[in-house]
Each structure stands twice: as C-alpha cells, then as structure tokens.
Amino acid sequence: MWRDTRLALVENIRLTYITDALGYETRCYNDILDHTYRIKYASSRGASTHRERPAT
C-alpha cells in the first residue's frame, strides 16, 4: 500500500517519487517523451533502460 506520490518537472525530465507505507522512497525518471529510463528503488538498487531510436 503506497503512502505518498509526488511529481517533479525539471527541464526535459519528469521525476515521480513514490513513498511506501514504511517511508521508503522509489524514484522513477521519465524523459520528455514520457519513456521511463531509470528507476531508483527504495533498497538503493537502480535499474536503467536503454531505448533504441528508430532509424531515419
């Protein structure tokens, strides 16, 4: 059960903070096109994703 969700907009980045019932915070980073490219878990583990750009 989540306790709190916050959203921060910084140039070309959308950062969502999610705080669980124990007070631990998970952060989700999205780019300007709303693609998630990094998740920082409350356990201090991090995950990054790589998105292929379409060929032009």
N, C-alpha and C positions, 0 to 999 in steps of 0.2 A: 504494500500500500504506500503510495507516494505522499509525501507531506507538503512539498512545495515545488513549483516550477517557475523559473524566471527566464526571460528572454532579453538578450542584449544585442543591439545592432551596432556594429562597428564597420567602418569602410569595407565594403565587399564581403563581410563575414557576418553570419548570424550565429550567435552562441546561445545555446539553451542550457541552463543549469537545472538539474533535477536533484532534489534532496529527498532521500528516503526517510522512513519513519525513525531511523536511528540517528539521523542528522548527517549521514554521509552524502557527498555530492558527486554526481556524474555530470560531465560536460560533453555536449555534442556540438561539433563545429560544422557549419554548412557554408558553402561558397555562395556567390551571388546568384547562381542558377539553382540554389537550394539542394545541391548534392552534398551528402554527408561525406566529409573527407577525414575526419578524426573523431574518435570517441575516447575520452579520458574517464576511465571508470573510477568509482569511489575507492577501489582497492589499490589505486595508484598504477594499475596496469593501463596501458594505452594501446589503441588499435588505430591504424591508419589504412586508408583505402586509396587505391590508385584508379583513376578513371581515364580510359582511353579517349582521346579526341578523335572525332570522325575524320576520315581522310577527305581532303578537299581537292 
